[in-house]
Amino acid sequence: MPETPSELSVSLWRGGEDGHYRTYIVPRRESQTVLDVVTFVQRHLDPTLSYRFACRVGVCGSCAMTVNGRPRWTCRTHVAKVAGSGRLQIGPLQNLAVIKDLTTDMEQFFQKWQQAKGVFAPSRTRNEAVAEIRPGTPARVAADAAIECINCGVCYAGCDTVRWNAAYLGPAALTRAWTLVNDERDAGNAARLQAISASGGCHACHSHQSCQELCPQALNPTAAIAGLKRRTAAAYLKGEIKANKG
Amino acid sequence: MNVRLYVWQRATAALMAPLVLIHIAVIFYATRQNLTAADILSRTHGSIVWAAYYGIFVAAVSIHASIGVRNILAEWSPLSERRAGLFAVVVGMVLMLLGVHAIVALVVT
Protein backbone atom coordinates (compact mmCIF):
# COMPACT_ATOMS: atom_id res chain seq x y z
CA MET A 1 0.00 0.00 0.00
CA PRO A 2 2.31 2.79 -1.12
CA GLU A 3 1.60 6.35 0.03
CA THR A 4 -1.47 5.24 1.98
CA PRO A 5 -1.75 6.29 5.62
CA SER A 6 -2.06 3.33 7.95
CA GLU A 7 -5.04 4.75 9.80
CA LEU A 8 -8.26 6.52 8.97
CA SER A 9 -10.14 8.98 11.15
CA VAL A 10 -13.83 8.14 10.82
CA SER A 11 -16.72 10.18 12.28
CA LEU A 12 -19.91 8.17 12.53
CA TRP A 13 -23.35 9.49 13.39
CA ARG A 14 -24.50 8.01 16.69
CA GLY A 15 -28.00 8.24 18.13
CA GLY A 16 -31.30 9.37 16.63
CA GLU A 17 -32.29 12.70 15.10
CA ASP A 18 -30.62 14.55 17.99
CA GLY A 19 -27.47 12.44 17.90
CA HIS A 20 -23.91 13.53 17.22
CA TYR A 21 -20.78 12.41 15.37
CA ARG A 22 -18.28 10.23 17.23
CA THR A 23 -14.78 9.66 15.91
CA TYR A 24 -13.09 6.26 15.56
CA ILE A 25 -9.67 5.27 14.29
CA VAL A 26 -9.84 2.49 11.74
CA PRO A 27 -6.89 0.71 10.06
CA ARG A 28 -6.50 1.62 6.41
CA ARG A 29 -6.52 -1.31 4.01
CA GLU A 30 -6.11 -1.79 0.31
CA SER A 31 -9.36 -1.75 -1.75
CA GLN A 32 -11.25 -0.83 1.41
CA THR A 33 -14.84 0.28 0.94
CA VAL A 34 -16.78 2.68 3.15
CA LEU A 35 -18.97 -0.26 4.19
CA ASP A 36 -15.80 -2.14 5.24
CA VAL A 37 -14.96 0.80 7.50
CA VAL A 38 -18.40 0.84 9.12
CA THR A 39 -18.30 -2.94 9.54
CA PHE A 40 -14.86 -2.72 11.18
CA VAL A 41 -16.17 -0.23 13.74
CA GLN A 42 -19.19 -2.42 14.50
CA ARG A 43 -17.18 -5.65 14.81
CA HIS A 44 -14.07 -4.39 16.57
CA LEU A 45 -14.74 -1.05 18.25
CA ASP A 46 -18.41 -0.63 19.10
CA PRO A 47 -20.91 -3.48 18.66
CA THR A 48 -23.82 -1.16 19.47
CA LEU A 49 -23.43 0.64 16.10
CA SER A 50 -26.52 0.17 13.92
CA TYR A 51 -26.31 0.15 10.13
CA ARG A 52 -27.86 -1.71 7.22
CA PHE A 53 -26.34 -3.86 4.52
CA ALA A 54 -27.03 -7.15 2.79
CA CYS A 55 -25.36 -8.10 -0.51
CA ARG A 56 -22.13 -6.00 -0.31
CA VAL A 57 -21.92 -5.99 -4.13
CA GLY A 58 -24.21 -3.15 -5.21
CA VAL A 59 -27.33 -5.14 -5.89
CA CYS A 60 -29.60 -4.89 -2.87
CA GLY A 61 -29.58 -1.12 -2.28
CA SER A 62 -29.51 -1.42 1.53
CA CYS A 63 -26.27 0.28 2.51
CA ALA A 64 -26.67 3.87 1.29
CA MET A 65 -25.35 6.49 3.72
CA THR A 66 -24.17 10.08 3.65
CA VAL A 67 -20.41 9.95 3.07
CA ASN A 68 -18.53 13.23 3.49
CA GLY A 69 -21.77 15.12 2.86
CA ARG A 70 -22.88 13.18 -0.20
CA PRO A 71 -25.29 10.22 -0.39
CA ARG A 72 -23.52 7.11 -1.70
CA TRP A 73 -23.84 3.34 -1.85
CA THR A 74 -21.17 2.46 0.68
CA CYS A 75 -20.44 -1.09 -0.50
CA ARG A 76 -19.23 0.16 -3.87
CA THR A 77 -17.57 3.35 -2.67
CA HIS A 78 -13.85 2.94 -2.16
CA VAL A 79 -12.28 4.85 0.70
CA ALA A 80 -9.47 5.90 -1.62
CA LYS A 81 -12.00 7.71 -3.79
CA VAL A 82 -13.67 9.75 -1.07
CA ALA A 83 -11.17 10.13 1.77
CA GLY A 84 -8.19 11.78 0.17
CA SER A 85 -7.55 13.69 3.37
CA GLY A 86 -7.61 10.51 5.47
CA ARG A 87 -10.90 11.56 7.05
CA LEU A 88 -14.39 10.18 6.62
CA GLN A 89 -17.67 11.47 7.95
CA ILE A 90 -20.48 8.96 7.63
CA GLY A 91 -24.05 9.76 8.54
CA PRO A 92 -27.54 8.42 7.84
CA LEU A 93 -29.28 9.33 4.57
CA GLN A 94 -30.88 12.78 4.58
CA ASN A 95 -34.58 13.43 3.92
CA LEU A 96 -35.49 10.29 5.89
CA ALA A 97 -36.14 9.93 9.61
CA VAL A 98 -33.20 8.51 11.55
CA ILE A 99 -33.99 5.36 13.51
CA LYS A 100 -30.59 4.98 15.12
CA ASP A 101 -27.01 5.70 14.06
CA LEU A 102 -26.75 5.02 10.32
CA THR A 103 -30.16 3.42 9.81
CA THR A 104 -33.06 5.44 8.48
CA ASP A 105 -36.77 4.72 8.30
CA MET A 106 -37.41 3.95 4.61
CA GLU A 107 -41.17 3.58 5.04
CA GLN A 108 -41.97 7.01 3.55
CA PHE A 109 -39.70 6.26 0.58
CA PHE A 110 -41.54 3.03 -0.26
CA GLN A 111 -44.97 4.46 0.54
CA LYS A 112 -44.34 7.04 -2.15
CA TRP A 113 -43.62 4.21 -4.59
CA GLN A 114 -47.09 2.88 -3.82
CA GLN A 115 -48.56 6.37 -4.09
CA ALA A 116 -47.00 6.79 -7.54
CA LYS A 117 -48.60 3.47 -8.55
CA GLY A 118 -45.19 1.86 -8.91
CA VAL A 119 -46.73 -1.60 -8.92
CA PHE A 120 -47.10 -3.46 -12.21
CA ALA A 121 -50.76 -3.79 -13.25
CA PRO A 122 -51.02 -6.83 -15.53
CA SER A 123 -53.13 -6.58 -18.66
CA ARG A 124 -53.29 -10.37 -19.20
CA THR A 125 -54.09 -13.32 -17.00
CA ARG A 126 -51.89 -16.39 -16.62
CA ASN A 127 -54.18 -18.23 -19.01
CA GLU A 128 -53.28 -15.95 -21.89
CA ALA A 129 -50.15 -16.11 -24.01
CA VAL A 130 -47.10 -14.16 -22.83
CA ALA A 131 -46.93 -10.73 -24.49
CA GLU A 132 -44.35 -10.43 -27.23
CA ILE A 133 -42.25 -7.36 -26.54
CA ARG A 134 -39.61 -6.27 -29.01
CA PRO A 135 -36.60 -4.89 -27.11
CA GLY A 136 -35.85 -2.23 -29.72
CA THR A 137 -39.16 -0.36 -29.65
CA PRO A 138 -38.92 3.23 -28.31
CA ALA A 139 -41.34 2.43 -25.46
CA ARG A 140 -39.32 -0.62 -24.38
CA VAL A 141 -36.03 1.30 -24.61
CA ALA A 142 -37.57 3.99 -22.35
CA ALA A 143 -38.84 1.33 -19.93
CA ASP A 144 -35.48 -0.44 -19.86
CA ALA A 145 -33.59 2.79 -19.17
CA ALA A 146 -34.56 2.80 -15.50
CA ILE A 147 -35.28 -0.86 -14.87
CA GLU A 148 -32.02 -1.25 -12.93
CA CYS A 149 -33.08 0.99 -10.02
CA ILE A 150 -32.06 -0.77 -6.78
CA ASN A 151 -34.17 1.41 -4.44
CA CYS A 152 -31.14 2.55 -2.49
CA GLY A 153 -32.69 5.95 -1.71
CA VAL A 154 -29.58 7.91 -2.76
CA CYS A 155 -31.55 10.08 -5.22
CA TYR A 156 -34.25 10.70 -2.62
CA ALA A 157 -31.69 11.72 -0.01
CA GLY A 158 -29.96 14.08 -2.43
CA CYS A 159 -33.10 15.74 -3.80
CA ASP A 160 -33.62 19.42 -2.93
CA THR A 161 -37.31 19.25 -3.83
CA VAL A 162 -37.89 16.40 -1.37
CA ARG A 163 -36.18 18.53 1.29
CA TRP A 164 -38.46 21.51 0.61
CA ASN A 165 -41.70 19.70 -0.15
CA ALA A 166 -42.60 16.77 2.09
CA ALA A 167 -45.38 15.70 -0.28
CA TYR A 168 -43.04 15.33 -3.28
CA LEU A 169 -42.93 11.72 -4.45
CA GLY A 170 -39.23 11.89 -5.24
CA PRO A 171 -37.03 10.73 -8.13
CA ALA A 172 -37.09 6.98 -7.43
CA ALA A 173 -40.89 6.61 -7.26
CA LEU A 174 -41.37 8.77 -10.34
CA THR A 175 -38.71 6.90 -12.28
CA ARG A 176 -40.46 3.66 -11.43
CA ALA A 177 -43.74 5.20 -12.64
CA TRP A 178 -42.03 6.21 -15.91
CA THR A 179 -40.81 2.64 -16.40
CA LEU A 180 -44.35 1.31 -16.05
CA VAL A 181 -45.87 4.09 -18.16
CA ASN A 182 -43.69 2.79 -21.01
CA ASP A 183 -44.35 -0.88 -20.32
CA GLU A 184 -46.72 -2.11 -23.03
CA ARG A 185 -47.90 -4.97 -20.80
CA ASP A 186 -49.09 -2.66 -18.04
CA ALA A 187 -52.76 -1.69 -17.78
CA GLY A 188 -52.59 0.80 -14.91
CA ASN A 189 -51.60 4.00 -16.69
CA ALA A 190 -54.84 5.95 -16.25
CA ALA A 191 -54.63 5.69 -12.46
CA ARG A 192 -50.84 6.13 -12.52
CA LEU A 193 -50.85 9.31 -14.59
CA GLN A 194 -53.62 10.66 -12.38
CA ALA A 195 -51.65 9.85 -9.22
CA ILE A 196 -48.43 11.50 -10.37
CA SER A 197 -50.24 14.63 -11.60
CA ALA A 198 -51.39 15.60 -8.12
CA SER A 199 -49.68 18.17 -5.95
CA GLY A 200 -46.32 16.66 -4.98
CA GLY A 201 -46.22 14.70 -8.24
CA CYS A 202 -43.88 15.02 -11.21
CA HIS A 203 -44.67 18.71 -11.77
CA ALA A 204 -43.06 19.62 -8.45
CA CYS A 205 -39.61 18.65 -9.82
CA HIS A 206 -37.27 21.61 -10.39
CA SER A 207 -34.92 19.63 -12.65
CA HIS A 208 -31.89 20.31 -10.45
CA GLN A 209 -30.56 16.95 -11.66
CA SER A 210 -28.97 15.95 -8.34
CA CYS A 211 -30.64 12.55 -8.76
CA GLN A 212 -28.93 12.06 -12.10
CA GLU A 213 -25.60 13.17 -10.67
CA LEU A 214 -25.82 10.95 -7.59
CA CYS A 215 -27.50 7.77 -8.88
CA PRO A 216 -25.03 4.92 -8.32
CA GLN A 217 -26.61 3.00 -11.18
CA ALA A 218 -26.06 5.96 -13.54
CA LEU A 219 -29.79 6.23 -14.22
CA ASN A 220 -31.36 9.53 -15.21
CA PRO A 221 -34.44 10.20 -13.07
CA THR A 222 -34.59 13.82 -14.26
CA ALA A 223 -35.17 12.62 -17.81
CA ALA A 224 -37.80 10.16 -16.60
CA ILE A 225 -39.61 12.93 -14.70
CA ALA A 226 -39.44 15.21 -17.76
CA GLY A 227 -41.05 12.37 -19.73
CA LEU A 228 -43.80 12.11 -17.14
CA LYS A 229 -44.42 15.86 -17.33
CA ARG A 230 -44.89 15.61 -21.09
CA ARG A 231 -47.04 12.48 -20.86
CA THR A 232 -49.32 13.85 -18.12
CA ALA A 233 -49.71 17.21 -19.88
CA ALA A 234 -50.77 15.40 -23.07
CA ALA A 235 -53.18 13.17 -21.12
CA TYR A 236 -54.67 16.24 -19.41
CA LEU A 237 -55.17 18.09 -22.70
CA LYS A 238 -56.84 15.00 -24.18
CA GLY A 239 -59.15 14.81 -21.17
CA GLU A 240 -57.78 11.43 -20.05
CA ILE A 241 -56.91 12.71 -16.58
CA LYS A 242 -58.30 15.47 -14.41
CA ALA A 243 -56.48 18.16 -12.47
CA ASN A 244 -56.24 17.16 -8.82
CA LYS A 245 -56.71 19.77 -6.17
CA GLY A 246 -53.66 21.76 -5.18
CA MET B 1 -48.34 22.28 -8.64
CA ASN B 2 -50.82 20.06 -10.39
CA VAL B 3 -51.02 19.28 -14.09
CA ARG B 4 -53.53 22.05 -14.85
CA LEU B 5 -51.28 24.76 -13.40
CA TYR B 6 -48.29 23.15 -15.11
CA VAL B 7 -49.97 23.31 -18.51
CA TRP B 8 -51.05 26.93 -17.98
CA GLN B 9 -47.58 27.98 -16.86
CA ARG B 10 -45.81 26.27 -19.76
CA ALA B 11 -48.38 27.49 -22.31
CA THR B 12 -48.10 31.11 -21.16
CA ALA B 13 -44.30 30.80 -21.19
CA ALA B 14 -44.40 29.58 -24.79
CA LEU B 15 -46.72 32.44 -25.68
CA MET B 16 -44.52 35.03 -23.98
CA ALA B 17 -41.26 33.93 -25.61
CA PRO B 18 -41.96 35.62 -28.99
CA LEU B 19 -43.85 38.49 -27.31
CA VAL B 20 -40.81 39.33 -25.16
CA LEU B 21 -38.54 39.33 -28.22
CA ILE B 22 -40.90 41.67 -30.10
CA HIS B 23 -41.17 43.88 -27.01
CA ILE B 24 -37.37 44.14 -26.74
CA ALA B 25 -37.07 44.80 -30.48
CA VAL B 26 -39.63 47.63 -30.15
CA ILE B 27 -37.67 49.16 -27.25
CA PHE B 28 -34.46 49.05 -29.32
CA TYR B 29 -36.25 50.58 -32.29
CA ALA B 30 -37.79 53.37 -30.20
CA THR B 31 -34.49 54.32 -28.57
CA ARG B 32 -32.45 54.05 -31.79
CA GLN B 33 -34.95 56.26 -33.62
CA ASN B 34 -34.94 58.74 -30.71
CA LEU B 35 -38.73 58.53 -30.46
CA THR B 36 -40.26 60.73 -27.78
CA ALA B 37 -43.20 59.69 -25.62
CA ALA B 38 -45.43 61.83 -27.81
CA ASP B 39 -44.12 60.08 -30.96
CA ILE B 40 -44.85 56.68 -29.45
CA LEU B 41 -48.33 57.63 -28.25
CA SER B 42 -49.20 59.08 -31.64
CA ARG B 43 -48.47 55.66 -33.18
CA THR B 44 -50.21 53.56 -30.54
CA HIS B 45 -53.35 55.67 -30.07
CA GLY B 46 -56.38 53.88 -31.40
CA SER B 47 -54.32 50.91 -32.59
CA ILE B 48 -56.17 47.63 -32.22
CA VAL B 49 -52.96 45.74 -33.05
CA TRP B 50 -50.98 47.25 -30.15
CA ALA B 51 -53.95 46.87 -27.81
CA ALA B 52 -54.27 43.19 -28.74
CA TYR B 53 -50.50 42.60 -28.57
CA TYR B 54 -50.07 44.07 -25.10
CA GLY B 55 -53.46 42.73 -23.97
CA ILE B 56 -52.34 39.16 -24.69
CA PHE B 57 -48.93 39.90 -23.16
CA VAL B 58 -50.43 41.26 -19.93
CA ALA B 59 -52.83 38.31 -19.60
CA ALA B 60 -49.99 35.81 -20.14
CA VAL B 61 -47.73 37.60 -17.63
CA SER B 62 -50.49 37.75 -15.00
CA ILE B 63 -51.23 34.03 -15.27
CA HIS B 64 -47.60 32.92 -15.56
CA ALA B 65 -46.28 35.06 -12.72
CA SER B 66 -49.11 34.28 -10.31
CA ILE B 67 -48.61 30.52 -10.77
CA GLY B 68 -44.89 31.03 -10.12
CA VAL B 69 -45.58 33.09 -6.99
CA ARG B 70 -47.97 30.38 -5.79
CA ASN B 71 -45.31 27.70 -6.24
CA ILE B 72 -42.64 29.69 -4.44
CA LEU B 73 -44.96 30.46 -1.51
CA ALA B 74 -46.21 26.87 -1.27
CA GLU B 75 -42.65 25.56 -1.20
CA TRP B 76 -40.80 28.21 0.78
CA SER B 77 -43.30 29.90 3.08
CA PRO B 78 -45.36 28.47 5.93
CA LEU B 79 -48.54 29.18 3.91
CA SER B 80 -50.70 26.21 2.97
CA GLU B 81 -51.20 25.47 -0.74
CA ARG B 82 -54.72 26.89 -0.51
CA ARG B 83 -53.60 30.15 1.05
CA ALA B 84 -50.66 30.41 -1.33
CA GLY B 85 -53.15 29.95 -4.18
CA LEU B 86 -55.43 32.71 -2.85
CA PHE B 87 -52.49 35.08 -2.44
CA ALA B 88 -51.35 34.25 -5.98
CA VAL B 89 -54.80 35.07 -7.36
CA VAL B 90 -54.52 38.52 -5.76
CA VAL B 91 -51.03 38.97 -7.25
CA GLY B 92 -52.35 37.98 -10.67
CA MET B 93 -55.25 40.42 -10.43
CA VAL B 94 -52.94 43.28 -9.40
CA LEU B 95 -50.65 42.54 -12.35
CA MET B 96 -53.65 42.40 -14.66
CA LEU B 97 -54.97 45.74 -13.35
CA LEU B 98 -51.61 47.45 -13.70
CA GLY B 99 -51.20 46.04 -17.21
CA VAL B 100 -54.66 47.03 -18.38
CA HIS B 101 -54.14 50.49 -16.90
CA ALA B 102 -50.94 50.86 -18.94
CA ILE B 103 -52.60 49.62 -22.14
CA VAL B 104 -55.48 52.07 -21.73
CA ALA B 105 -52.95 54.88 -21.30
CA LEU B 106 -51.09 53.71 -24.42
CA VAL B 107 -54.01 53.13 -26.74
CA VAL B 108 -57.08 55.02 -25.50
CA THR B 109 -56.31 58.13 -23.47
Interface residues (C-beta under 8 A of the other chain):
Chain A: W164 N165 S197 A198 S199 G201 H203 A204 K229 T232 A233 A235 Y236 L237 I241 A243 N244 K245 G246
Chain B: M1 N2 V3 R4 L5 Y6 V7 R10 A74 E75 W76 E81 R82
